[in-house]
Structures are given as C-alpha cells and as structure tokens.
C-alpha cells in the first residue's frame, strides 16, 4: 500500500524537487498532487515534468479566502492524500481547512521555531543578531508557525552575514530535512505524546 502525499507551494518549487528526487516513487511514497497558489509558480512545471497532477488555486479566482480553501480542500479530498506538505506555500490557510486535515499537514520553515515565525524569517534572524540559525519542520495547526516541532537542524551564522550565502545554506538543509520528515511519517515512526501534544516522538531510526 502506498503512502500518498500532496504538496502545496507558491514559488519555484525547490523543496518539491527535493521530494521528487529523494522520496517520490521510493519506499511506497507517492506524490499524487501538487497545488499552487499562483498560476506562474515554477513548481508546477517541476510537477508536470515528473508526471504529477497539478492544480492552481489562486485567491483572486474566488470571492474569499474561505471559498478558495474550500475548493482546494475538495480537490485534495478527491485525491485522498495521507499527508499534506507545505513546501514554500506562502499563504495562511483558514482554520476550517486546517481542521479538515488535522494532524496530516507539515510545513518547512527557515528558522528555529518558535523564534522568527511568519514571513522574512531569515531577515528577522539577521536583524536580531542571533548567532545560530536553522530550519524547522513542524506540524501545522491553526496558528502561524505554531504547530508541534517534528525536526530541526541548526547552523552557526557567520559574522559577515551574507544573506545569499545564508539562504543557500538554509535551502540545503530544507532539501534534506523535509524529505526525512516525510519518510519518517510514512514509516509510521512519528507519534505525538498524548499527555503533551507539543512533544513529537520519533520512534524509528532513519
């Protein structure tokens, strides 16, 4: 039996490409759908090149965000993914959408949460002057980057603070950490502590 995932994105889709290259069609994992919030998102071409079904769900094509999210949810329900992966999806989903896929959505964020949630996370970290940065993969709840942490990886920031170099380092970690998270979940190796839902336990080695 396959473990099916759907990917949501807004931009070039480099995290999607990392998933295609490292987990798609391996160990029973299949990317069955890619949805974009923008018709010009480069990730759509990556998905089509891999033979993955795509859809575009722009807010401007609907009267409200809630209507867009309802249409997106209905499209995803038809494809029955086991997991939704937000891979550079740059919009906040409505609480109704999140509840419909509760416990089945993960996101990759370019900071060590709970520090620097939301947009411009790397710039926030540099402006604050922190010495360590990193990447977080977390479960999605109804807040903005507030869900339980699944995986994190940190690195020391250089003094010179070249943002292009730091962004490249962050992307390298994202491209490794997000597929790892998907594999762990697909293997059934991730559980949430019933006494403290903030704690995510990894039960298997990878």
Residue, then its C-alpha position, 0 to 999 in steps of 0.5 A: x500500500x502506498x503512502x500518498x502525499x500532496x504538496x502545496x507551494x507558491x514559488x519555484x518549487x525547490x523543496x518539491x524537487x527535493x521530494x521528487x528526487x529523494x522520496x517520490x516513487x521510493x519506499x511506497x511514497x507517492x506524490x499524487x498532487x501538487x497545488x499552487x497558489x499562483x498560476x506562474x509558480x515554477x513548481x508546477x512545471x517541476x510537477x508536470x515534468x515528473x508526471x504529477x497532477x497539478x492544480x492552481x488555486x489562486x485567491x483572486x479566482x474566488x470571492x474569499x479566502x474561505x471559498x478558495x480553501x474550500x475548493x482546494x480542500x475538495x480537490x485534495x479530498x478527491x485525491x485522498x492524500x495521507x499527508x499534506x506538505x507545505x513546501x514554500x506555500x506562502x499563504x495562511x490557510x483558514x482554520x476550517x481547512x486546517x481542521x479538515x486535515x488535522x494532524x496530516x499537514x507539515x510545513x518547512x520553515x527557515x528558522x528555529x521555531x518558535x523564534x522568527x515565525x511568519x514571513x522574512x524569517x531569515x531577515x528577522x534572524x539577521x536583524x536580531x543578531x542571533x548567532x545560530x540559525x536553522x530550519x524547522x519542520x513542524x506540524x501545522x495547526x491553526x496558528x502561524x508557525x505554531x504547530x508541534x516541532x517534528x525536526x530541526x537542524x541548526x547552523x552557526x551564522x557567520x559574522x559577515x552575514x551574507x544573506x545569499x550565502x545564508x539562504x543557500x545554506x538554509x535551502x540545503x538543509x530544507x532539501x534534506x530535512x523535509x524529505x526525512x520528515x516525510x519518510x519518517x511519517x510514512x514509516x509510521x515512526x512519528x507519534x505525538x505524546x498524548x499527555x503533551x501534544x507539543x512533544x513529537x516522538x520519533x520512534x524509528x531510526x532513519 
